[in-house]
Amino acid sequence: PIYIQGFEAMLSNINCPVLAIFGEKDMNVDWTQTQALYQKTLGKNTSLTIKSFPDCTHNLFQCETGGFYEIQDNKMPWNRCTGFLDAMAN
């Protein structure tokens, strides 16, 4: 659910190019719902590019499960998702 009243209208009024980047193991937001929202709103008026990264968290770090404590418990190194920085630069 969207918690900001009028959020869809706000997104629909954006008219500059947008790059939306998602980690597919994001435990903070449902990236597929957010992607659909962006396509429905931003995609109408602007150039929308969507990139998603498998095995990546909300903060775009490599992960196995996406669990909240996976990186903090040193089960995974703090490695950025492969291709994330290139997507940002391009």
C-alpha positions in Angstrom: 0.0 0.0 0.0 1.0 3.6 -0.6 1.2 5.7 2.6 1.5 9.2 1.1 -1.8 10.7 0.0 -1.7 11.7 -3.7 1.6 9.9 -4.3 0.5 8.4 -7.7 -0.4 11.9 -8.9 3.0 13.3 -7.7 4.8 10.5 -9.6 2.7 11.1 -12.7 3.8 14.8 -12.7 7.5 14.0 -12.9 8.8 14.7 -16.4 12.6 14.1 -16.3 14.3 10.8 -17.1 14.2 8.3 -14.2 16.5 5.3 -13.4 14.8 3.0 -10.9 17.2 0.4 -9.4 16.0 -2.6 -7.3 17.5 -5.4 -5.4 15.4 -8.5 -6.0 15.9 -9.7 -2.4 14.8 -6.4 -0.9 13.2 -7.1 2.5 12.2 -3.4 3.0 9.9 -2.9 0.0 8.2 -5.1 -2.5 10.2 -4.1 -5.6 7.8 -5.7 -8.0 4.9 -3.6 -6.7 7.1 -0.5 -6.8 8.2 -1.3 -10.4 4.5 -1.7 -11.4 3.7 1.7 -9.7 6.5 3.4 -11.5 5.5 2.0 -14.9 1.9 3.1 -14.3 2.9 6.6 -13.3 6.4 7.7 -14.3 6.3 5.6 -17.4 3.5 7.8 -18.9 5.4 11.1 -19.0 9.1 10.4 -19.0 11.8 8.1 -20.0 11.8 5.4 -17.3 14.6 2.8 -17.1 14.3 0.0 -14.6 17.1 -2.2 -13.5 16.8 -5.1 -11.0 19.6 -7.1 -9.5 19.1 -10.7 -8.3 20.7 -11.7 -5.0 20.9 -8.0 -3.9 19.5 -6.2 -0.9 17.5 -2.9 -0.6 20.9 -1.2 -0.4 22.3 -3.0 -3.4 24.7 -5.3 -1.6 25.2 -8.9 -2.7 23.4 -11.4 -0.5 22.2 -14.9 -0.2 18.8 -14.5 1.5 18.3 -10.7 1.8 17.8 -11.2 5.6 18.2 -8.1 7.7 21.2 -9.4 9.6 22.9 -11.3 6.9 25.6 -8.7 6.2 25.8 -7.3 9.8 26.5 -10.8 11.1 29.5 -11.1 8.6 27.8 -13.9 6.8 28.3 -12.0 3.6 30.9 -9.4 2.6 29.9 -5.9 1.8 30.1 -6.2 -2.0 28.0 -4.1 -4.3 25.8 -5.9 -6.7 27.5 -6.7 -10.0 26.6 -4.1 -12.5 25.0 -1.6 -10.0 27.7 1.0 -10.4 27.8 0.7 -14.2 24.0 1.2 -14.3 24.4 4.4 -12.2 27.2 5.7 -14.4 25.4 5.0 -17.6 
